[in-house]
């Protein structure tokens, strides 16, 4: 039976610029709730400097408490330093990130695309040596808060660099939530000409409510992996005006309606969402943590 892979990014992308801090114990409850609902792949955190994203400063103690849980844990790492933390933590899969937009790349990573990709080639090598799976994510694959619409050729340039590194998957991200089905079709078709058997995932933000239409188009052209977040949470601290993520429950409902097999319990997802939003409503301050 035809199926898709749902990757829930709530603990990382959904919470990185939240209005309140979610304690480690509640993040563990969130991840456990996703697992019980049937979500197997979860982006649990990012190994970044605490002063960059204070709400994710607890990455190390969080991952340490996941060891008893049976799931596919993914962490975002921006550089070699972050990768070394991920290796020490025992994370089996990492996502690297570079932007199709030069301006956003400098805002997000404080360096040019060329320099970023050169550094990520070394990160990929080290991650593979450690037995990790590596995804190369491309931010601002459709539009940028500084440059506007991004040409497909810029997305391909980053994708081809990732492929030369030997990444295990590629992901394109609609960081601003402005993608439309025609743009999704164009980028996916072009990427299909170069990616071979390397899986392609789609990470959608949903400013205009076009997210599910974009999913339908991507699915038609072979995309079988989608990144989503509970309650449509999330954004990007380095992309002013970025919209929330495509909602996990909406995507699951969409695929179920299309008779596509999704072994995820919507009632358990809803319960997990309600608990998380209750914690966020307290607007807790993030604890001060030492730089790692």
Buried (B, 14 or more C-beta within 10 A) or exposed (E): EEEBBBBBBBBBBBBBBBEBBBBBEBBBBBBBBBBEBBBBBBBBBBBBBBEBBBBBBBBBEBBEBBEEEEBBBBBBBBBBBBBBBBBEBEBBBBBBBBBBBBEBBBBBBEBEBEBBBEBBBEBBBBBBEBEBBBBBBBBBBBBBBBBEEBEBEBBBBBBBBBBEBEBBBBBBBBBBBBBBBEBBBBBBEBBEEEBEEBBBBBBBBBBEEBBBBBBBBBBEBEBBBBBBBBBBBBBBBBBEEBBBBBBBBBBBBBBEEEEBEBEBBBEBBBBBBEBBEEBBEEEBEBEEBEEE
